[in-house]
Amino acid sequence: MKINYQKEYAVTMRTISKGKYQFRQKYPDPLLSTPDKIVLKVATVVLTKKTSQAWQQARTILKNKIDAKMSVSRISSITLEQLKEHYFEYLDKQDKINKDSKYQSHYIYKSHINIFLKEKDVDPSTIIENLNAPYFKRYFDKMLETKSWSYTNVRRAALWNMFDFGLGYGYLNFNPLQNFRLRKLKTPQTDLNIEDKYLTDDEYHRLLAEFKKRGRNDYVDFIQFLYYMGLRIGEGGSLRVKDIVKIDGKYYANINGTLMKKHGTEKGIFKKKPGAKSESSNRLVYLPPEAVEIYKRHDLGRQFLFVKKTTKKPIEVNSINAYLKRIASDAKIDPNKLTSHIFRHTHVSKLAEQGVPLEMIKKRVGHSDSKITEEIYYHITGKARKDFEQQIDMFSKKAKFE
């Protein structure tokens, strides 16, 4: 049984004061009415006359008011599938206007929303106003049983953005994920010791040897460059020849962007997104002589400085991570330890060993505030302090005069 929103109630009129007449018309409340119970509300308008022309004017005004109220019914009863169609149409228009959007999250968001709507326990014809935070808590808790927190969080972000679009464009009265917080799980990665956040010299050389054994000198050079410079993968991958500048006889890398891959029908198209990860990430980074040698070897007039020898496409985070997992056992390194960030963290550890002040390290790696950078720094300097204290003990013991 559907609610009869089409029924038109009679217009009535009452005198509220001398020369003022209130015209009234009932209508079913689209938010509170159900098939079993119709909740009526009243639209009103006050006019100064009660002539036939005034009645006609009142009917027109009241009809417009009620139509506006009734449109909420059509809006609030929109389904997941209907909102998806509106949202995807909007994203497609944005892709035509802003060419950079295909390098960002639109493609990923679409993929996650389509996967969500095909889930066994999700009905695309569900009216969104019937969804709430407990519904999504159950959904995401179940998802976290088999998927990583980061992957699950992308699904949450995709749905949140679709609902926020619906709210902003009047398709929804609320965002059902507005106050939802995704439960943070403790993963094996968080259980790693601080020593597992960076490589020892022996591990570093074993890893490079495995890349070289496989004939991947392109990765060897790229990894060494990251290690010497403390760069993020996206920062290193986006470097162009013109980003390396010479000032007073010394070389510097102008870190001012990150690598982006275009999604959709065209495969393997990359560009440099202007602006690094944060304001502090935009910086000039000094190249030691070993990094300059690598730069000169790769100064071949290509769009990007570092490319894979197999495809001539830029080296991206996914390809690095996949290769690291593949060769971890041969390099005798825990695969959970090997991520694209480990070369950056190792750079921090080596500078800490050299006694470089924390603030200078943060500035070099583009961190205004980083817990992991500080943890590595204080761990390394703590070991150095302990060794120093033991040396003092040995010195004083030998020097003791009896």
Buried (B, 14 or more C-beta within 10 A) or exposed (E): EEBEBEEEBEBEBEEEEEEEBBBBBBBBBBEEBEEEEBEEBEBBBEBEEBEEEBBEBBBEBBBEBBEEBBEBBEBBBBBBEBBBEBBBEBBEEBBEEEEEBBBBBBBBBBBBBEEBBEEEEEEBEBEBBEBEEEBBBEBBEEBBEEBEBEEBBBBBBBBBBBBBBBBEEEBBEBBBBEEBEBEEEEEEEEEEEBBBBBBEEEBBEBBBBBBEEBEBEBBBBBBBBBBBBBBBBBBBBBBBBEBBEEEEEEBBBBBBBBBBBBBEEEEEEBBBBEEBBEEBBBBEBEBEEEBBBBBEEBEEEEEBBBBBEEEEBBBBBEBBBEBBEEBBEEBEBEEBBBBBBBBBBBBBBBBBEEEBEBEEBBBBBBBEEBEBBBBBBBBBBEEBEEEEEEEEEEEEEEEEEE
